[in-house]
Every structure is written in structure tokens, then in C-alpha cells.
Amino acid sequence: MSALTPDLLRELVAEARLAPSVHNIQPTRWRLLGDGRLALVDATRVRAPVADPAGHDVLVSHGAALEGMSLALNRRGFAITGITTLEQPLSPQLTVLCSFAIKQGAEPDLLADLVARRMSWRGKFAASLDDAAALAQLVAARDDVICIGDRRAIADIAGWADRAEFSFVRGDDYRAELLAWMRLSPGHPHYLLDGLNRDALAMNVVEATAARYVLGSLFKPLDRLGLAASLLADGAKTASTSAIVLFCRPVGEDPLTTGRHFYRAWLEIDRAGFAACPISALSDHPDFNDRLRKLGKIGADLRLVNVFRIGRPSKPIKPRHFRLPVDRLIV
């Protein structure tokens, strides 16, 4: 393919930016190189260092963005080819992670048209009598997911998830970073741009106000009284799920590749008729990660990368995406 036009590049980036990223921090930028290749660029100062100390989640987020670009190209009959991985600093704030060429001709990807409707569903799920066929469709589509539908196991996992999350929330630095990425009032200057806002978190005004204080100035006194854990618990939502999905990838896999598959697995969840919400604390916590590995009979050659709760939303979803402007993502 000849050089991308500026208008086409903007269209592609507008779709690629809909990919998920840790805390919705959106670390990915794009640059058109002089030889016509497109570069994926890391905004090196966009980080969540407490929640993601090794930077693995940021790299997975870049991989999801790369897959987002691939899907955007596919909808226009193009495909990514000749990916070259490199780390090339452009400035103190920007580093190229990989570049690729674009070729004409691509078989239509069934997932490409699901991009605009995918979002995290952080509310409760509706009761469903029989999800067996949809779950079977998901498992057949992905060999890197394990579905746990046993109600007793799900109830256990709901408790594990609350305990795992609270173990992290007890850290002062973790709470400070989380609050820094939360936009709990529409008056926040970044409410529509990045981070986790009140709409995305499925909170009403009272819940958002309470969260600000429970995670902030009132956390320690509430914790001393034994109240903080119950106020922050999400177990009822997790227990309402149709299934818990374990997303596993080969040990040692390039995180960019992991991120591409993570995005596709999430879109397959949508294609099966479910909505999803990651429960990253379960995979990040060594003890609960190990429990889930045993429950899902995950082999030593696989890494438990993330965990989803999935189900039928309790009300119709009107997808909204809170993303940075396209002009800020092209550098």
C-alpha cells in the first residue's frame, strides 16, 4: 500500500484507541514513518507504577492497541505485515516499540465490527437460565480461555476477588494511584478523556462521593473499625456472573502478542453475547492466582494473565468510550 493519507490515519487511530488499557491510561501513540510504515509509540510517562510495577500491563495494553489497529485496517480491506519489534527512543517522552507495513487484501475479520460496542460492564448481571451454548461457542473460538460456570466455585471466586483487591487497596500508594486515575465527578478535567470515570465505573453520585472518601481520607479509620472491606466489596456483582473466564497465554510470550490475544478474547466474549469486566486483582495476587490455576487445571507452561467475570447485563448497554482526542495520539 502507498502512504497513508492523514485522513485515513485519523480514522484508523480513532478506532484503534478503543482498545482496552490498564486503568484506561492509554499509553499508545502512533507515528507515520518516512518509509510509509506505521510505528506504535510508547508514551513513556503514562504509567501506573504501583498497580503495574514491572510495566507488563502497559505492554499488554500496547498489544491490544496494535490489535485494534489491525482490526481497523481489516474493516477497510487492509492488513498489517512485516512487524519489526524495536525500542527506539524519539524523546524523553516517546519510544517506538514496533513498526509495520500495511498491505492491501484481507479476509473479513468477524471481530472487527464488535469493536465499537465492547466496553467493561461493571454492574450486576441478569439471571440467565441457560448460557451453555454461548459458553461453548466462546471456548470453541479460543483455546486460551477456561470458563468456570459452577455456582459454588463462582461464589468462592467472588470472595477471593474481594480479598485480593482489598489486599492491594490497603497500600497507601496503591490507593493514591487509583484515585489519581479515577474521575469521580463530571467536573474533572479528564472526565471524558482517560482514567476510570463515574459512568465507566457504573456509580451514581452518592456511590462516587462515598468512594472518594472511603479510598481517601476515611480509609484508615474505617479499616480500623473493620468497615472498609465491606464498603469496597464487589462480591455480589461477581457472584451474579454467568461464568468466570480465565485468560491464559504461554509463559514467556511477548507481551505485545499477549495483548493482541487479550483484546481478541474480550471481543469473542462479546460475540458470544456476553458483557465482561476484568478482575485483574485475582491474576495479580500470587495466592489467588495459584488457587485459580489449580481450579482451572492450568498447566505450568501457561501464565494466568487475567480473569473476567462475564454475563448478560442487567439492563441494555449503551456503549460509551472515554478516550483521548485523535490529534493527541498521532505524534
C-alpha positions in Angstrom: 0.0 0.0 0.0 1.2 3.5 -0.7 1.5 6.1 2.0 -1.4 6.5 4.4 -3.3 9.7 3.9 -3.7 11.9 7.0 -7.5 11.5 7.0 -7.2 7.7 6.8 -4.7 7.6 9.6 -7.0 9.6 11.8 -9.9 7.2 11.1 -7.7 4.2 11.9 -6.4 5.8 15.2 -9.9 6.7 16.2 -10.8 3.0 16.1 -7.6 1.7 17.4 -7.9 3.9 20.5 -11.0 1.9 21.6 -8.8 -1.0 22.7 -8.6 -1.6 26.5 -5.7 -0.4 28.6 -4.8 -0.7 32.2 -6.8 1.8 34.2 -7.7 3.3 30.8 -4.4 5.2 30.9 -3.9 4.9 27.1 -0.2 4.8 26.7 -0.1 4.2 23.0 0.7 6.8 20.3 1.2 6.4 16.6 3.7 7.8 14.1 3.8 7.6 10.3 7.5 6.9 9.3 9.2 8.3 6.3 9.2 4.9 4.6 5.4 4.6 4.8 5.5 2.2 7.7 3.4 2.9 10.8 5.1 2.9 14.2 3.5 2.1 17.6 4.9 4.6 20.1 5.0 4.3 23.9 4.2 7.4 25.8 6.8 6.6 28.5 5.5 8.9 31.2 1.9 7.4 31.0 2.2 4.7 33.7 0.5 3.1 36.7 3.7 2.1 38.5 2.1 0.9 41.7 -0.5 -1.3 40.1 1.9 -2.3 37.3 5.4 -2.2 38.8 7.0 -4.3 36.1 5.3 -2.5 33.2 3.8 -5.7 31.9 0.3 -4.4 31.8 1.4 -1.4 29.9 3.0 -3.6 27.2 -0.2 -5.8 27.1 -2.1 -2.5 26.6 0.1 -1.6 23.7 -0.5 -5.1 22.2 -4.3 -4.5 22.5 -3.9 -1.2 20.7 -1.8 -3.0 18.0 -4.7 -5.4 17.5 -7.1 -2.5 17.5 -5.1 -1.0 14.6 -5.2 -4.4 12.8 -9.0 -4.6 13.2 -9.4 -1.0 12.0 -7.3 -1.8 8.9 -9.3 -5.0 8.3 -12.5 -3.1 8.1 -11.1 -1.2 5.2 -9.6 -4.2 3.4 -6.0 -3.9 4.6 -3.7 -6.0 6.8 -0.6 -5.4 9.0 2.5 -7.1 7.6 6.2 -7.2 8.4 6.1 -6.2 12.1 9.5 -5.2 13.3 10.0 -5.0 17.1 12.5 -2.4 18.3 13.0 0.1 21.1 13.9 3.4 19.6 13.7 6.5 21.8 12.3 9.5 20.0 12.4 11.8 23.0 12.3 11.6 26.8 8.6 11.1 26.5 8.3 8.8 23.4 9.8 5.5 22.4 9.0 3.4 19.3 8.2 -0.2 20.2 7.4 -1.6 16.8 6.7 -0.7 13.2 4.9 -2.4 10.4 3.8 -2.1 6.8 0.3 -2.2 5.5 -0.8 -4.3 2.6 -4.0 -4.5 0.6 -6.2 -7.5 0.8 -7.5 -9.1 3.9 -10.2 -11.7 4.7 -13.0 -10.0 6.7 -12.5 -10.4 10.5 -15.6 -11.4 12.3 -14.5 -9.4 15.4 -13.8 -6.1 13.6 -17.4 -4.9 13.8 -17.6 -5.6 17.5 -15.0 -3.0 18.4 -17.4 -0.1 18.8 -19.7 -2.0 21.2 -17.1 -3.5 23.5 -16.9 -2.0 26.9 -16.4 -3.1 30.5 -19.7 -3.9 32.3 -19.2 -3.1 36.0 -22.7 -3.6 37.1 -24.6 -6.7 38.1 -25.5 -9.4 35.7 -29.0 -10.6 35.0 -30.0 -14.2 35.9 -29.8 -16.4 32.9 -31.4 -19.9 32.7 -29.0 -21.4 30.2 -25.8 -20.0 28.9 -24.2 -23.3 28.0 -24.4 -22.9 24.2 -22.9 -19.4 24.3 -20.1 -20.5 26.7 -19.4 -23.5 24.4 -19.1 -21.0 21.5 -16.6 -19.0 23.4 -14.5 -22.0 24.4 -14.6 -23.3 20.8 -13.4 -19.9 19.5 -10.5 -19.5 21.9 -8.0 -22.1 23.1 -6.6 -19.7 25.6 -9.7 -19.3 27.8 -11.1 -21.5 30.5 -14.7 -21.0 31.6 -15.8 -21.8 35.2 -19.6 -22.0 35.5 -20.1 -23.9 38.7 -22.1 -21.7 41.0 -20.3 -22.8 44.2 -16.9 -22.2 42.5 -18.1 -18.7 41.3 -19.2 -17.9 44.9 -15.8 -18.8 46.2 -14.1 -16.7 43.5 -16.3 -13.7 44.3 -14.9 -13.9 47.8 -11.4 -14.3 46.6 -11.7 -11.3 44.3 -12.8 -9.0 47.2 -9.9 -10.3 49.4 -7.4 -9.9 46.6 -8.5 -6.4 45.7 -8.6 -5.3 49.3 -5.1 -6.6 49.9 -3.9 -4.1 47.3 -6.1 -1.3 48.3 -4.7 -1.4 51.8 -1.4 0.1 50.4 -1.4 3.8 50.7 0.5 4.2 47.4 -2.0 1.9 45.6 -5.0 3.9 46.8 -3.3 7.2 45.9 -2.6 6.0 42.3 -6.0 4.5 41.9 -7.7 7.8 43.0 -5.4 9.7 40.7 -6.8 7.7 37.7 -10.4 7.9 38.9 -12.6 10.7 37.7 -15.5 10.6 40.2 -17.1 13.9 39.2 -18.1 15.1 35.7 -16.3 18.3 36.6 -12.9 16.5 36.5 -10.9 18.0 33.5 -10.2 14.5 32.2 -13.6 13.0 32.8 -14.3 12.3 29.1 -10.7 11.6 28.2 -8.9 8.9 30.2 -8.9 7.0 33.5 -11.9 5.5 35.2 -14.8 7.9 35.4 -18.1 7.5 37.3 -20.0 6.3 34.2 -17.4 3.7 33.4 -17.5 2.5 37.0 -21.3 2.3 37.0 -21.5 4.5 40.0 -24.2 7.0 40.9 -23.4 10.4 42.5 -23.7 9.0 46.1 -21.6 6.0 45.3 -18.9 8.1 43.6 -18.8 10.5 46.5 -18.6 7.7 49.0 -15.8 6.0 47.0 -13.7 9.2 47.1 -13.8 9.3 50.9 -13.6 5.5 51.5 -10.5 5.3 49.3 -9.2 8.6 50.6 -9.2 10.3 54.0 -11.6 7.9 55.7 -9.9 4.7 54.7 -7.7 4.1 57.7 -10.3 4.9 60.4 -12.9 2.7 58.5 -10.3 -0.1 58.2 -9.6 0.1 61.9 -13.3 -0.4 62.5 -13.4 -3.3 60.1 -15.8 -1.5 57.8 -13.6 -0.6 54.8 -13.5 -4.1 53.2 -17.3 -4.4 53.2 -17.8 -0.9 51.8 -15.5 -1.7 48.9 -16.7 -5.2 48.3 -17.8 -6.2 44.8 -18.6 -9.8 45.5 -22.3 -9.5 44.8 -21.6 -8.4 41.2 -19.0 -11.2 40.7 -21.4 -13.8 42.2 -24.1 -12.8 39.6 -21.8 -13.7 36.7 -22.7 -16.4 34.2 -19.1 -17.6 34.3 -15.6 -16.7 35.3 -13.2 -16.7 32.4 -9.5 -17.4 32.9 -7.3 -16.0 30.1 -4.1 -17.9 29.8 -1.1 -17.5 27.5 2.2 -19.2 27.1 4.9 -18.5 29.7 7.5 -16.1 28.2 5.3 -14.8 25.4 6.0 -11.3 24.1 3.5 -9.0 26.0 2.6 -7.3 22.7 1.4 -10.7 21.4 -0.4 -11.3 24.7 -2.2 -8.0 24.4 -3.4 -8.7 20.9 -4.9 -12.0 22.0 -6.3 -10.4 25.2 -8.3 -7.9 23.0 -9.5 -10.7 20.7 -10.6 -12.9 23.6 -12.6 -10.0 25.0 -14.2 -9.4 21.6 -15.1 -13.1 21.4 -16.8 -12.8 24.8 -18.9 -10.0 23.2 -19.5 -12.1 20.1 -20.9 -14.9 22.3 -23.5 -12.4 23.6 -21.9 -11.6 27.0 -20.6 -8.5 28.6 -17.3 -8.6 30.6 -15.4 -7.0 33.3 -11.7 -7.9 34.2 -10.9 -8.8 37.7 -7.2 -8.2 37.5 -6.5 -8.4 41.2 -7.1 -12.2 41.0 -4.4 -12.7 38.5 -2.0 -10.2 40.2 -2.3 -11.7 43.6 0.0 -14.8 43.9 -2.1 -16.8 46.3 -5.4 -16.4 44.4 -3.6 -16.7 41.1 -2.4 -20.1 42.3 -5.9 -21.1 43.5 -7.4 -20.3 40.1 -4.6 -22.2 38.3 -5.5 -25.3 40.4 -9.2 -24.8 39.9 -8.8 -24.4 36.1 -6.1 -27.1 35.9 -3.8 -24.7 34.1 -0.5 -26.3 33.0 2.9 -25.0 34.1 3.6 -23.8 30.5 0.8 -21.3 30.7 0.5 -17.9 32.5 -2.8 -16.8 34.0 -2.8 -13.4 32.5 -6.2 -12.1 33.6 -9.6 -13.0 34.8 -13.0 -11.9 33.6 -16.5 -12.1 35.0 -19.0 -12.4 32.2 -22.8 -12.5 31.9 -25.9 -10.9 30.5 -26.1 -7.2 31.5 -29.0 -6.4 33.9 -30.0 -3.5 31.6 -29.4 -2.6 28.0 -25.9 -1.3 27.3 -25.3 2.0 25.6 -21.5 1.8 24.9 -19.6 4.9 25.7 -15.8 5.2 25.3 -13.8 7.8 27.1 -10.7 8.3 25.1 -8.0 10.9 24.3 -8.5 13.0 21.1 -7.1 11.5 18.0 -4.7 14.5 17.5 -3.0 13.7 20.8 -2.4 10.1 19.7 -0.6 10.9 16.5 2.9 12.1 17.2 
